[in-house]
Protein backbone atom coordinates (compact mmCIF):
# COMPACT_ATOMS: atom_id res chain seq x y z
CA UNK A 1 0.00 0.00 0.00
CA UNK A 2 1.53 3.37 -0.95
CA UNK A 3 2.17 5.46 2.12
CA UNK A 4 4.80 7.43 3.97
CA UNK A 5 6.23 4.05 4.98
CA UNK A 6 6.07 0.65 3.33
CA UNK A 7 3.12 -1.56 4.22
CA UNK A 8 3.24 -5.05 2.82
CA UNK A 9 0.32 -6.74 4.52
CA UNK A 10 -3.30 -6.38 5.52
CA UNK A 11 -4.82 -6.13 7.97
CA UNK A 12 -2.47 -3.38 9.11
CA UNK A 13 -1.01 -3.64 12.61
CA UNK A 14 1.80 -2.00 14.55
CA UNK A 15 4.01 -4.79 13.19
CA UNK A 16 3.27 -3.73 9.58
CA UNK A 17 5.85 -0.95 9.73
CA UNK A 18 9.24 -2.45 9.07
CA UNK A 19 11.43 0.64 9.42
CA UNK A 20 10.99 3.09 12.31
CA UNK A 21 13.31 5.51 10.51
CA UNK A 22 10.67 5.94 7.75
CA UNK A 23 8.16 6.88 10.44
CA UNK A 24 10.58 9.31 12.08
CA UNK A 25 11.28 11.03 8.73
CA UNK A 26 7.55 11.60 8.26
CA UNK A 27 7.25 12.78 11.88
CA UNK A 28 9.91 15.43 11.20
CA UNK A 29 7.76 16.85 8.41
CA UNK A 30 4.81 17.17 10.81
CA UNK A 31 7.05 18.71 13.47
CA UNK A 32 8.21 21.29 10.93
CA UNK A 33 4.58 22.25 10.19
CA UNK A 34 3.83 22.57 13.92
CA UNK A 35 6.99 24.62 14.46
CA UNK A 36 5.94 27.04 11.70
CA UNK A 37 2.53 27.57 13.33
CA UNK A 38 4.12 28.22 16.72
CA UNK A 39 6.71 30.58 15.18
CA UNK A 40 3.82 32.49 13.58
CA UNK A 41 2.37 33.10 17.06
CA UNK A 42 0.08 30.12 17.68
CA UNK A 43 0.10 28.90 21.27
CA UNK A 44 1.30 25.24 21.23
CA UNK A 45 -1.71 24.31 23.38
CA UNK A 46 -3.94 25.54 20.54
CA UNK A 47 -2.39 23.04 18.10
CA UNK A 48 -4.36 19.84 17.53
CA UNK A 49 -3.09 17.02 15.31
CA UNK A 50 -5.73 14.70 13.82
CA UNK A 51 -5.44 11.84 11.36
CA UNK A 52 -7.29 8.90 9.82
CA UNK A 53 -5.69 5.49 9.27
CA UNK A 54 -2.02 6.01 8.35
CA UNK A 55 -2.60 9.69 9.11
CA UNK A 56 -3.71 8.68 12.59
CA UNK A 57 -0.56 6.63 13.00
CA UNK A 58 1.54 9.59 11.88
CA UNK A 59 -0.42 11.95 14.14
CA UNK A 60 0.16 9.93 17.30
CA UNK A 61 3.84 9.33 16.48
CA UNK A 62 4.29 13.08 15.87
CA UNK A 63 2.59 14.12 19.10
CA UNK A 64 4.45 11.54 21.18
CA UNK A 65 7.83 12.84 20.05
CA UNK A 66 7.07 16.57 19.97
CA UNK A 67 9.11 18.58 22.50
CA UNK A 68 6.12 20.62 23.76
CA UNK A 69 2.63 20.02 25.11
CA UNK A 70 0.04 20.40 22.35
CA UNK A 71 -3.71 20.96 22.57
CA UNK A 72 -4.55 17.40 21.62
CA UNK A 73 -4.37 14.52 19.19
CA UNK A 74 -7.21 12.56 17.61
CA UNK A 75 -6.58 9.19 15.99
CA UNK A 76 -9.34 7.82 13.74
CA UNK A 77 -8.99 4.11 12.90
CA UNK A 78 -5.26 4.28 13.41
CA UNK A 79 -2.48 2.23 14.92
CA UNK A 80 0.88 2.68 16.59
CA UNK A 81 3.43 2.79 13.76
CA UNK A 82 6.24 1.34 15.87
CA UNK A 83 7.23 -1.37 18.29
CA UNK A 84 5.87 0.11 21.51
CA UNK A 85 8.58 -1.33 23.73
CA UNK A 86 11.42 0.42 21.86
CA UNK A 87 9.45 3.60 21.13
CA UNK A 88 8.44 4.32 24.74
CA UNK A 89 11.88 5.81 25.42
CA UNK A 90 11.33 8.40 22.65
CA UNK A 91 8.12 9.76 24.18
CA UNK A 92 8.71 13.20 25.63
CA UNK A 93 7.45 14.25 29.05
CA UNK A 94 5.60 17.09 27.29
CA UNK A 95 3.79 14.62 25.07
CA UNK A 96 2.55 12.78 28.11
CA UNK A 97 0.49 15.87 29.02
CA UNK A 98 -1.17 16.14 25.59
CA UNK A 99 -4.72 14.72 25.65
CA UNK A 100 -5.57 12.03 23.09
CA UNK A 101 -8.86 10.89 21.59
CA UNK A 102 -8.74 7.52 19.82
CA UNK A 103 -11.80 6.55 17.77
CA UNK A 104 -12.17 3.18 16.09
CA UNK A 105 -14.92 1.16 14.43
CA UNK A 106 -15.55 -2.40 15.59
CA UNK A 107 -15.99 -3.57 11.99
CA UNK A 108 -12.72 -2.13 10.68
CA UNK A 109 -11.20 -4.89 8.54
CA UNK A 110 -8.15 -2.89 7.38
CA UNK A 111 -6.92 -1.86 10.84
CA UNK A 112 -8.53 -4.16 13.43
CA UNK A 113 -10.04 -2.52 16.50
CA UNK A 114 -7.54 -4.38 18.66
CA UNK A 115 -4.87 -2.05 17.25
CA UNK A 116 -6.80 0.89 18.70
CA UNK A 117 -7.22 -0.86 22.03
CA UNK A 118 -3.51 -1.69 22.13
CA UNK A 119 -2.59 1.90 21.26
CA UNK A 120 -4.74 3.26 24.07
CA UNK A 121 -3.29 0.73 26.50
CA UNK A 122 0.23 1.88 25.53
CA UNK A 123 -0.66 5.56 26.01
CA UNK A 124 -2.34 4.97 29.35
CA UNK A 125 0.66 2.91 30.42
CA UNK A 126 2.74 6.05 29.86
CA UNK A 127 0.36 7.93 32.17
CA UNK A 128 -1.33 9.83 29.36
CA UNK A 129 -4.94 10.97 29.29
CA UNK A 130 -6.48 9.00 26.45
CA UNK A 131 -10.17 8.59 25.69
CA UNK A 132 -11.14 5.58 23.58
CA UNK A 133 -14.39 5.66 21.64
CA UNK A 134 -15.62 2.52 19.86
CA UNK A 135 -18.43 2.52 17.31
CA UNK A 136 -20.53 -0.56 16.51
CA UNK A 137 -20.90 -1.47 12.84
CA UNK A 138 -18.33 1.11 11.72
CA UNK A 139 -15.65 -0.01 9.31
CA UNK A 140 -12.52 1.74 8.10
CA UNK A 141 -14.10 5.09 7.43
CA UNK A 142 -14.64 8.54 8.87
CA UNK A 143 -18.30 9.09 9.69
CA UNK A 144 -19.97 12.45 10.46
CA UNK A 145 -20.83 11.36 14.02
CA UNK A 146 -17.12 10.70 14.66
CA UNK A 147 -16.27 14.22 13.54
CA UNK A 148 -19.06 15.68 15.68
CA UNK A 149 -17.74 13.84 18.73
CA UNK A 150 -14.18 14.97 17.99
CA UNK A 151 -15.30 18.58 17.63
CA UNK A 152 -16.97 18.45 21.06
CA UNK A 153 -13.89 16.82 22.56
CA UNK A 154 -11.55 19.44 21.10
CA UNK A 155 -13.86 22.25 22.25
CA UNK A 156 -13.85 20.84 25.78
CA UNK A 157 -10.03 20.81 25.75
CA UNK A 158 -9.95 24.41 24.55
CA UNK A 159 -12.45 25.40 27.24
CA UNK A 160 -10.49 23.68 29.97
CA UNK A 161 -7.35 25.51 28.85
CA UNK A 162 -8.74 28.97 28.02
CA UNK A 163 -12.30 29.17 29.37
CA UNK A 164 -15.30 30.59 27.49
CA UNK A 165 -13.40 33.66 26.30
CA UNK A 166 -10.83 31.52 24.51
CA UNK A 167 -13.56 29.59 22.71
CA UNK A 168 -15.29 32.81 21.62
CA UNK A 169 -12.06 34.17 20.14
CA UNK A 170 -11.56 30.94 18.18
CA UNK A 171 -15.13 31.04 16.85
CA UNK A 172 -14.57 34.57 15.58
CA UNK A 173 -11.32 33.60 13.85
CA UNK A 174 -12.61 30.47 12.10
MARVOTI-573597 format. One record per residue: z, y, x of N, C-alpha, C in turn. Coordinates in steps of 0.001 Angstrom, whole numbers, plus 500000, padded with zeros to 6 digits. Layout:
ZYXZYXZYX
...
! end
This chain:
500000498831500851500000500000500000500000501235500899
499053502161500705499048503368501532500302504202501257
500905504661502318502118505458502171502407506133503491
503548506788503559503970507429504800504574506420505758
504619505155505353504979504054506228504233502838505697
504084501819506498503326500645506067504162499734505187
503614499423504008504223498438503116503234497295502985
503709496105503248502824494954503236503162493945502150
504144494250501321504519493260500319504989493943499036
504974493172497989505516493623496699506231492412496109
507351492578495459507970493866495182508492494523496463
508655495843496392509109496620497532510631496590497582
511162496362498773512608496357498986512910497149500258
514178497304500562514548498000501796514029497256503026
513721495991502895513190495214504013511670495363504162
511029496072503217509581496269503274509158497206504395
510030498092504791509730499046505853509981498355507183
508956498288507993509073497549509244509370498437510448
509233499747510290509421500638511425510196501878510984
511481501938511349512312503089510986511765504382511564
511062504300512688510508505512513307509467506166512392
508695505374511645507755505943510670508512506743509615
509616506196509153510439506880508156510968508176508744
511488508128509959512083509307510577511047510403510848
509794510024511128508730511035511282508483511746509956
508449510997508871508257511601507545509456512470507174
510657512018507511511878512779507251511814514135507956
511302514162509177511204515427509914510311516434509191
509277515961508529508406516850507755509190517462506595
509982516657505906510811517168504809511852518140505350
512483517800506455513471518709507052512844520061507387
511621520043507888510927521294508205510722522131506947
510359521510505842510193522250504582511520522845504123
512586522066504213513915522567503826514323523727504733
514108523565506026514458524615506985513732525920506670
512464525832506290511696527037505938512304527747504733
512714526968503727513335527569502534514640528269502897
515437527636503718516717528225504119516477529474504964
515504529420505880515180530584506713514688531754505862
514073531448504722513584532493503816514701533057502939
515924532537503095517056533098502371517650532226501284
517120531028501093517682530125500082518976529508500596
520002529548499767521270528902500098521020527388500162
521447526698501217521230525241501298521752524489500064
522824524998499460523379524311498291522569524567497025
521483525349497153520539525544496063519273524708496264
519249523893497314518097523040497612518366521644497064
517466521183496209517530519842495640516271519095496068
516427517837496464515314517016496906515198515842495941
514049515745495258513823514701494265512586513905494661
512551512625494293511362511836494561511316510573493726
510101510125493460509819508899492711509255507847493656
509774506635493569509267505488494305509406505719495818
508279505733496550508348506007497979508868507425498227
508572508335497305509106509691497400510617509701497250
511134508808496426512585508677496292513207508135497566
512522507184498174513005506629499443513011507711500521
511950508514500568511876509591501542512919510668501240
513142510949499970514140511950499582515532511557500060
515938510327499788517299509932500161517439509859501681
516416509378502379516483509332503843516572510746504413
515854511689503815515871513079504289517228513720504065
517798513521502903519098514117502589520195513506503459
520136512209503669521184511540504450521217511977505910
520104512452506421520051512836507830519977514345508022
520055515108506936519970516566507069521300517116507585
521261518099508493522497518581509112523273519617508297
523023519705506992523761520618506124523930519977504756
524919520464504010525106520019502632524031520675501775
523357519889500961522350520403500041522881520330498616
522141520935497685522572520963496289522590519593495644
521648518734496015521617517397495449520336516663495776
520343515391495432519187514516495634519066513617494415
517857513500493884517609512562492792516553511553493237
516881510297493066515988509193493422515571508510492121
514280508494491844513741507824490656513027506554491117
513528505395490689512900504107491009512608503973492500
513597504324493304513413504283494745514192503173495410
514244503245496716514918502233497521515337502875498831
516218502217499551516590502684500882515505502228501852
514869503178502551513759502790503432514212502425504848
515318501696504934515867501342506236516866500221506070
517233499632507201518291498632507226519605499409507170
520336499269506087521512500113505866522568499978506958
522687498829507565523725498672508584523439499522509816
522193499604510246521860500419511420521741501892511064
521369502212509848521134503597509453522423504355509160
523478503661508812524737504318508441525218505273509531
524976504950510784525421505811511883524647507124511936
523472507177511336522655508399511332523051509372510227
523827508921509266524182509760508116525154510839508570
524786512082508273525630513201508707526825513369507764
527888513949508294529053514247507448528678515226506343
527752516146506632527288517089505603526603516354504460
525779515377504815525068514623503787526035513934502841
527139513504503372528114512783502554528709513651501458
528525514975501537529023515870500490527922516318499540
526709515826499726525592516137498828525593515151497671
525655515640496418525648514717495280524279514046495095
524313512808494625523087512033494431523052511472493014
521882511556492413521594510895491137520523509860491421
520803508610491053519825507524491261519499506963489890
518234507030489506517772506554488198516785505415488425
516960504343487658516088503177487834515904502461486499
514712501944486271514432501159485082514699499683485313
515280499038484311515595497605484450514349496729484530
513218497225484005511988496427484007511020496836485116
511519497455486159510679497874487279510289496635488077
508997496304488073508545495114488802508075495453490215
507811496736490505507379497107491845508573497280492785
509607497985492313510843498136493079511970497646492173
512423496428492365513430495845491467514691496696491369
515307496674490198516503497478489956517623497160490949
517632495961491483518663495620492463518586496534493683
517397497016494012517253497955495128518006499246494833
517933499712493593518700500893493199520191500625493262
520595499490492744522026499142492778522539499046494214
521727498432495087522131498309496487522200499678497170
521250500553496839521262501896497411522509502663497015
522866502575495749524068503265495262525318502675495918
525355501374496053526500500729496714526633501236498151
525523501354498859525529501876500226526079503294500255
525578504160499373526012505558499344527492505668499015
527926504928498021529351504973497655530218504418498782
529698503449499512530425502914500659530614503953501764
529728504945501795529863506052502741530818507126502216
531284506940500979532167507927500363531430509020499617
530156508811499348529355509829498675529504509754497164
529344510911496519529288510969495057527879510577494645
527760509480493922526446508999493516526529508458492096
525771509063491213525694508589489834524485507671489707
524672506530489069523578505578488857523299505483487374
522048505689487006521637505659485611520545504608485465
520832503578484659519856502521484381519260502737483001
517972502443482873517313502523481573516727501158481202
517077500685479998516506499442479469515007499633479251
514270498571479426512839498528479098512012499614479795
512492500119480916511724501107481673511210500444482935
509916500559483156509306499987484349509257500987485483
508254500861486312508100501736487478507319502975487049
508053503895486443507430505091485897508443506217485870
507984507394485528508866508539485361508714509019483926
509734508783483123509689509094481697510331510458481427
509892511127480362510460512447480027511983512442479887
512564511375479321514017511362479167514735511286480520
514083510703481540514663510701482885514697512122483454
513611512837483248513544514216483733514543515109483010
514695514899481712515682515675480944517084515436481488
517402514173481739518727513842482265518925514477483645
517911514398484472517991514965485816518178516481485754
517487517126484844517634518577484701519066518946484327
519660518194483404521056518452483032521986518215484221
521743517137484942522559516815486114522475517928487153
521262518378487462521097519445488449521760520730487967
521617521039486693522253522245486140523765522171486267
524328521010486015525779520841486154526219521056487600
525416520598488555525754520806489967525651522277490342
524679522971489792524554524406490050525739525139489441
526101524751488209527240525403487552528530525162488316
528729523966488792529975523683489506530043524461490819
528894524772491393528855525515492653528910527024492445
528189527523491418528020528969491263528539529537489946
528919528683489003529374529175487702528210529646486843
528507530144485659527485530588484700526573531661485276
527113532580486058526301533656486600525201533121487504
525514532115488311524507531517489168523387530870488382
523724530227487270522706529593486443521822530660485806
522401531748485334521619532809484712520638533419485705
521044533628486941520143534166487942518974533220488155
519246531906488243518180530941488438517217530917487259
517729531024486045516853531035484874515927532240484890
516400533378485377515582534571485430514489534433486501
514813533750487586513852533601488681512756532614488316
513102531503487645512101530469487394511186530760486255
! end
